[in-house]
Amino acid sequence: MWRFAAAFAMAACLVAVVQVSVMQVERRRMAALRVEQQKIQAELTAVKESAKDAEPVVVLENDKGDRVIMDLDSAVQPASLKTYD
């Protein structure tokens, strides 16, 4: 009878130790995920702020892949036939 009680107590202690270690691993993982989430949110906020400050541009591209990037003010100006002389 005492052997059975000792074996049961040892098994219960082993289960408790494993459970505690699993909980600690999960807490560390959750803490790492929180840090990563905060980092991503900070980066997203920085990107949103830079997008607000960015000047609007127009990108023209032909079939060969050549690109011309103009600011919105110069792209909106009407073309005149005088410029094509």
N, C-alpha and C positions, 0 to 999 in steps of 0.2 A: 504494500500500500504506500509506504514512504517513497519508494522508487518512482511509482506512478505520479505522486504529488510533486516530486522533485523534477521529473521530466516535464510535467505540465507547466511548472513554474519557469523552467528554463526556456521552454517554447514560448511562453507568454512574454518573457523578457526579450527574447530574440525578435519576436513580432513587434514589440514596442520600439526596439532600437531601429529596426528596419523602417518602421512607420515614421519615426522622428527624422531619420536621415532623408527619406523621400520628401518629407515636408520641407526640410531645409533646402534641398535641391530645387524644389518648385518655387520656393520664396526667392532664391537667387535668380532663377529664370525669369520670374515675374518682375523682379527689380531691374534686370537687364532689359527686358522688353519695355518697361516704363522709361528708362533712360533713352532707349532708341526712339520711342514714340516722341519724347520731348525734343530730341534732336531733329527728327523729321518735321515736327511742327514748327520748330524755330527756322529750319531751312525753308519751309513753305511760306512762312511769314516774310522772310527775307526776299523770296522770289516775288511774292505779291507786291511788296513795297517797291522793288526794282521795276516791276511791270507798270506800276502806277507812274513812276518817274520817267519811264522810257518814252522817247519821242516816236510818234507813229511813223512808219516807213511804208513805202510801196516797193515791192520786188517784182521786176519784170524779167521773164525768162523765155528764151527762144527754144526751138526744138533741139538745138545743139547743146543745150545746157548752160549757155552763157547767161549771166545774171547781171542786172543793173539794179542797184539799190538806191532809192532816192528818198529824201525826207518828204513828208506829206505836203509841205508848202510848195516845193519846187515841182512836185508831180501834178498839182492842181492848176498851175498856171496854164492859161490857154495857149495853144500853139498858134503861131502866126505864119502866114505864107512868106512874110518878109525874112524870116529866119532861115528859109530854105534856099536862098539865092545862091 
